[in-house]
């Protein structure tokens, strides 16, 4: 536990060897105090009562809007490339905003500069991975790392679940340059795909096809520098994108699960169901941070970040309706849509949000680490400028015991990227 930032940190060794994690780092995170899952075997984090959409998950400082795979059962992170995962489980400081519950930092390591080329791989029950790394060629000072993971959930769990399991893979690459002492330029990119094609025909009265498609992309360029002996500066530009599609076509029973009929029949009747949903998120971000140690006992943090968002959410329902169904249930995966839902939805929300923060971290005594900060945020969706003051402290009570307290204002904007 870092008494200043109040983050719980899991190093790479614990992420690899976590019992029962199936090499899923987010399952290991759920062993930390105050952190659980939405339901058994789920990777989605529920932190101190918060909803999974209320967690800010950053991969090498880039916000990811799709941190889960296999409908939430798995994660896209490659264990062999990880350095650590850090969690601020509530009461996080003014450097981060637009979330209510927590901040999760997924930190991938830099490549090994001591060798020209090194590699490692693993084959597990549900996936396999390969990591390659080394120093940069020629006279360049720096390192590179490339990693890939391929999942074969469909070959293992698919036999049990009638092939209703997606398959996919993830690629990650990171290059770090050090042109001079105290300067570092880092580039990284990550992409992942997941797809499922399933057919249900066990029930004589039901026959339908399920198709899912998911694509994610992350990219970042960051510059880190020390300014003199008492300041550190970081600037980064990044992109985070998601494209997600779900489609169901076929015949189901009208009294299938999820419907709320006012007068349900004994056996129901065959109904044609057709539902096509599309979600897309494109997020361009600029972020700058400056940390100044005025003296050995006084530290100041300043920074700003800005997001340009292009998001859309829509569906097409081209099938039978239950006019007596008054609920707004969508056909996931077996229900027949109700009459209250529109046949076509095509909603696009484009906008921006920006924030600036300042924070003071005095070192009062060796056993007390307070933080006093304020965050200013603006969102084009509601055209409001908000102020969020925050105060927190971490008290060392001896040994490995820490007492943390925080009070402040936390806000989260609405948006399709939260879905």
C-alpha positions in Angstrom: 0.0 0.0 0.0 1.3 3.4 -1.0 0.4 5.8 1.8 0.5 8.8 -0.5 -1.6 7.6 -3.4 -3.7 5.1 -1.3 -3.5 2.5 -4.0 -3.5 -1.2 -3.5 -0.9 -2.7 -5.8 -0.6 -6.3 -7.2 2.8 -7.1 -8.7 3.2 -9.3 -11.8 4.1 -12.4 -9.7 0.8 -12.4 -7.8 -1.1 -11.8 -11.1 0.5 -15.0 -12.6 0.2 -17.2 -9.6 -3.2 -16.2 -8.2 -5.0 -19.3 -7.1 -8.2 -19.9 -9.1 -7.7 -16.9 -11.4 -7.2 -19.0 -14.6 -4.5 -16.4 -15.5 -7.2 -13.7 -15.5 -5.7 -10.7 -13.7 -9.1 -9.2 -12.9 -10.0 -12.3 -10.9 -6.9 -11.8 -8.8 -7.9 -8.1 -8.2 -11.2 -9.4 -6.8 -9.2 -10.9 -3.9 -8.4 -7.4 -2.5 -10.5 -6.0 0.4 -13.8 -4.4 -0.6 -13.7 -5.8 -4.2 -16.0 -8.4 -5.6 -17.6 -9.5 -8.8 -21.1 -9.0 -10.3 -21.7 -12.8 -10.0 -19.7 -16.0 -9.7 -16.8 -16.4 -12.2 -17.5 -12.8 -13.5 -14.5 -10.5 -14.2 -16.5 -7.3 -13.9 -15.4 -5.5 -10.8 -17.8 -4.4 -8.1 -15.9 -2.1 -5.7 -17.5 -1.1 -2.4 -21.0 -1.4 -3.8 -20.4 0.5 -7.1 -21.6 -0.7 -10.4 -19.0 -2.1 -12.9 -19.6 1.0 -15.2 -18.5 3.2 -12.3 -14.9 2.0 -12.4 -12.3 3.9 -14.4 -9.9 1.3 -15.9 -6.7 2.7 -17.4 -4.3 0.6 -19.5 -0.9 2.4 -19.5 -2.8 5.6 -18.7 -5.3 5.1 -21.5 -9.0 4.7 -20.6 -10.4 1.5 -22.0 -14.1 1.3 -22.7 -14.1 -2.5 -23.2 -12.0 -4.1 -20.4 -13.8 -7.5 -20.5 -14.1 -10.5 -22.8 -16.5 -13.4 -23.1 -19.5 -11.5 -21.8 -17.5 -10.4 -18.7 -16.0 -13.8 -17.8 -12.5 -12.9 -19.0 -10.2 -9.9 -19.6 -8.1 -8.8 -22.6 -4.9 -8.4 -20.5 -1.8 -10.5 -21.3 -0.4 -11.7 -18.0 3.2 -12.1 -19.3 3.3 -8.4 -20.3 2.0 -7.0 -17.1 4.1 -5.2 -14.5 1.4 -4.5 -11.9 -2.3 -3.6 -11.3 -3.0 -0.7 -8.9 -6.5 0.0 -7.4 -7.8 3.0 -5.7 -10.9 1.5 -4.1 -12.8 4.6 -3.3 -11.9 8.1 -2.2 -9.5 8.5 -5.1 -7.7 11.9 -5.4 -8.3 14.8 -7.7 -6.1 13.6 -10.5 -9.0 11.3 -11.7 -12.6 12.0 -12.3 -15.8 11.1 -14.3 -16.2 7.9 -12.2 -17.8 7.3 -8.8 -16.4 4.0 -7.5 -12.7 3.4 -8.2 -9.6 3.8 -10.4 -7.8 0.7 -11.7 -4.4 1.1 -13.3 -3.2 -1.7 -15.6 0.5 -1.2 -16.1 2.3 -3.1 -18.8 6.1 -3.4 -18.4 8.8 -2.1 -20.6 10.9 -4.6 -22.6 14.1 -6.1 -21.2 17.0 -3.9 -22.3 19.7 -6.4 -21.1 19.1 -8.8 -24.1 18.8 -8.5 -27.8 15.8 -10.9 -27.9 14.0 -12.9 -25.3 10.7 -14.7 -25.3 8.3 -16.6 -23.1 5.0 -18.3 -23.7 2.2 -20.2 -21.9 -0.6 -22.6 -22.8 -3.5 -22.7 -20.5 -6.9 -24.3 -20.2 -8.7 -21.5 -22.0 -6.0 -19.5 -23.9 -2.4 -19.4 -25.0 0.0 -16.4 -25.1 3.4 -15.4 -26.4 5.7 -12.5 -25.3 8.8 -11.2 -27.1 11.0 -8.4 -26.0 14.5 -6.9 -26.2 16.6 -3.8 -26.5 16.3 -1.5 -29.5 18.7 -2.1 -32.4 21.7 0.0 -33.2 22.6 3.0 -31.0 19.0 3.6 -29.9 18.6 3.6 -26.1 15.4 1.9 -25.2 13.4 -1.4 -25.5 10.5 -3.0 -27.2 7.9 -5.6 -26.2 5.3 -7.4 -28.2 2.7 -9.8 -26.9 -0.2 -11.8 -28.3 -3.0 -14.0 -26.8 -5.4 -16.3 -28.5 -8.4 -17.7 -26.7 -10.0 -21.0 -27.4 -13.0 -20.9 -25.0 -15.1 -22.3 -27.7 -13.1 -25.5 -27.9 -13.3 -26.1 -24.1 -16.4 -24.4 -22.6 -18.2 -24.4 -26.0 -18.8 -28.2 -25.8 -20.6 -27.7 -22.5 -22.5 -24.6 -23.6 -23.6 -25.8 -27.0 -21.0 -23.6 -28.7 -22.5 -20.4 -27.3 -19.0 -19.2 -26.4 -17.0 -16.5 -28.3 -13.4 -16.9 -29.5 -10.9 -14.2 -30.1 -7.4 -12.8 -29.5 -5.5 -9.8 -28.4 -2.2 -8.1 -29.6 -0.1 -5.6 -27.7 3.1 -3.7 -28.5 5.2 -1.2 -26.6 8.3 0.8 -27.6 10.3 3.0 -25.2 12.9 5.5 -26.2 15.3 7.3 -23.9 17.1 10.0 -25.9 18.8 11.3 -22.8 18.9 10.8 -19.0 15.6 11.8 -17.5 13.6 11.7 -20.8 11.4 8.9 -22.0 9.2 8.7 -25.1 6.8 5.7 -25.1 4.5 4.4 -27.8 2.0 1.5 -27.4 -0.9 0.0 -29.2 -3.3 -2.8 -28.4 -6.1 -4.4 -30.4 -8.5 -7.2 -29.7 -11.2 -9.1 -31.6 -13.9 -11.4 -30.4 -16.7 -13.2 -32.3 -19.3 -15.9 -31.9 -21.5 -17.8 -34.4 -24.0 -20.1 -32.6 -27.1 -22.0 -33.5 -29.9 -23.1 -31.1 -32.1 -25.9 -32.2 -32.4 -28.2 -29.2 -36.0 -27.2 -28.5 -38.4 -28.4 -31.4 -40.3 -25.1 -31.1 -37.2 -22.9 -31.2 -34.6 -22.4 -33.8 -32.4 -19.3 -34.0 -28.9 -18.0 -34.7 -26.7 -15.8 -32.4 -23.9 -13.7 -33.8 -21.6 -11.4 -31.9 -18.7 -9.2 -33.0 -16.4 -7.0 -30.9 -13.4 -5.0 -31.9 -11.3 -2.8 -29.6 -8.3 -0.5 -30.2 -6.0 1.4 -27.9 -3.1 3.7 -28.9 -0.9 6.1 -27.0 2.2 8.3 -27.3 3.6 9.6 -24.0 6.5 11.8 -23.0 8.0 11.7 -19.5 10.6 14.1 -18.2 12.2 15.3 -15.0 12.6 19.0 -14.7 15.5 19.8 -12.5 15.6 17.9 -9.3 12.2 18.7 -8.0 9.7 18.4 -10.8 8.3 15.7 -13.1 6.3 16.3 -16.3 4.2 14.0 -18.4 2.2 14.6 -21.6 0.2 12.0 -23.5 -2.1 11.7 -26.5 -4.2 8.6 -26.9 -7.1 6.9 -28.7 -9.6 4.4 -27.4 -12.2 2.8 -29.7 -14.8 0.0 -29.5 -17.2 -1.5 -32.0 -19.7 -4.0 -30.7 -22.4 -5.9 -32.5 -25.0 -8.4 -31.5 -27.6 -10.2 -33.7 -30.3 -12.8 -33.1 -32.5 -14.2 -35.9 -34.9 -17.1 -35.8 -37.9 -18.5 -34.0 -38.6 -18.6 -30.3 -41.6 -19.3 -28.0 -43.6 -16.2 -27.0 -43.4 -17.1 -23.3 -39.6 -17.4 -23.3 -37.6 -16.1 -20.5 -37.4 -12.3 -20.0 -40.9 -11.5 -21.2 -43.7 -10.1 -19.0 -47.0 -11.1 -20.5 -50.1 -10.0 -18.8 -51.9 -13.3 -19.7 -49.2 -15.8 -20.6 -50.3 -18.9 -22.4 -49.6 -22.4 -21.2 -47.0 -23.3 -23.9 -46.7 -20.1 -25.9 -46.6 -19.9 -29.6 -43.8 -19.7 -32.2 -42.7 -16.1 -32.7 -40.2 -14.8 -35.2 -37.4 -12.7 -33.5 -35.0 -10.5 -35.3 -32.7 -8.1 -33.4 -29.6 -6.3 -34.5 -27.7 -4.0 -32.1 -24.7 -1.8 -32.8 -22.6 0.2 -30.4 -19.5 2.3 -31.3 -17.2 4.5 -29.2 -14.3 6.7 -30.4 -12.4 8.6 -27.7 -9.4 10.9 -28.4 -7.7 12.2 -25.3 -5.0 14.7 -24.4 -3.5 14.6 -20.8 -0.8 16.6 -19.1 0.5 16.3 -15.5 3.1 18.2 -13.5 4.4 17.2 -10.1 6.5 19.7 -8.1 8.3 19.1 -4.9 8.5 22.6 -3.5 10.4 21.2 -0.5 11.0 17.7 0.9 7.8 18.0 2.9 5.5 19.7 0.3 4.4 18.2 -3.0 2.0 19.9 -5.6 0.2 18.1 -8.5 -1.3 20.0 -11.4 -2.8 18.7 -14.6 -5.5 18.7 -17.2 -7.2 16.3 -19.6 -9.6 16.6 -22.5 -11.7 14.0 -24.3 -13.3 14.3 -27.8 -16.0 11.6 -28.0 -17.9 10.1 -31.0 -20.4 7.6 -29.8 -23.4 5.8 -31.1 -26.0 3.2 -30.0 -28.7 1.7 -32.1 -30.8 -1.4 -32.9 -33.2 -2.7 -35.5 -36.1 -5.0 -34.5 -37.5 -6.7 -37.5 -39.8 -9.5 -36.2 -42.9 -10.3 -34.3 -44.0 -8.2 -31.2 -46.0 -9.1 -28.2 -48.5 -6.3 -28.0 -49.7 -7.4 -24.6 -46.1 -7.2 -23.2 -45.8 -4.0 -21.4 -42.1 -4.4 -20.5 -39.1 -2.9 -22.4 -37.3 -6.2 -22.5 -34.8 -6.6 -25.3 -34.3 -10.1 -26.9 -31.2 -11.2 -25.0 -31.0 -13.9 -25.8 -34.4 -15.5 -26.0 -37.1 -13.0 -25.2 -39.6 -11.5 -27.7 -39.5 -7.7 -27.7 -42.4 -5.8 -26.2 -44.6 -3.2 -27.8 -43.0 -0.3 -25.9 -39.7 -0.6 -27.7 -39.2 1.4 -30.9 -38.6 -0.7 -34.0 -35.5 1.3 -34.9 -33.1 3.2 -32.7 -30.2 5.3 -34.1 -28.8 7.5 -31.4 -25.5 9.4 -31.8 -24.0 11.5 -29.0 -20.9 13.4 -30.0 -19.3 15.8 -27.6 -16.4 16.6 -25.4 -15.4 16.8 -21.7 -12.4 18.5 -20.1 -11.0 18.8 -16.6 -8.3 20.5 -14.7 -7.0 19.6 -11.2 -4.7 20.8 -8.5 -3.6 18.9 -5.4 -1.4 19.5 -2.3 0.3 16.6 -0.5 2.0 17.8 2.6 4.2 15.5 4.7 3.0 16.6 8.2 4.5 13.7 10.2 6.0 10.3 9.1 2.8 8.4 10.0 0.2 10.8 8.3 -0.2 11.5 4.6 -3.0 14.0 3.8 -4.2 15.0 0.3 -6.1 18.2 -0.4 -7.3 18.8 -4.0 -9.9 20.2 -6.3 -11.1 19.2 -9.7 -12.9 21.3 -12.3 -14.8 19.5 -15.0 -16.8 20.6 -18.0 -19.0 18.4 -20.2 -20.6 19.6 -23.5 -23.5 17.2 -22.9 -25.0 19.3 -20.1 -22.9 22.4 -20.7 -22.0 22.8 -17.0 -18.8 23.6 -15.2 -18.6 21.7 -11.9 -16.2 22.0 -9.0 -15.3 18.9 -7.0 -13.2 19.5 -3.8 -11.6 16.4 -2.2 -9.8 15.8 1.1 -8.2 12.5 2.1 -5.6 11.1 4.5 -3.8 7.8 5.1 -2.6 7.1 8.7 0.0 4.5 9.4 -1.1 2.7 12.6 1.9 0.5 12.9 3.0 -2.6 11.1 1.0 -3.2 8.0 -2.1 -1.5 9.3 -3.4 1.6 7.5 -6.4 3.8 8.3 -7.7 5.7 5.3 -10.4 8.4 5.3 -11.7 10.6 2.5 -14.5 13.1 1.9 -15.2 14.8 -1.4 -17.5 15.3 -4.4 -17.4 12.7 -7.1 -19.3 13.0 -10.4 -19.9 10.8 -13.4 -21.3 11.9 -16.7 -23.7 10.0 -18.8 -22.6 8.5 -22.1 -22.7 5.5 -24.3 -19.0 4.9 -23.6 -20.1 3.9 -20.0 -22.0 0.9 -21.5 
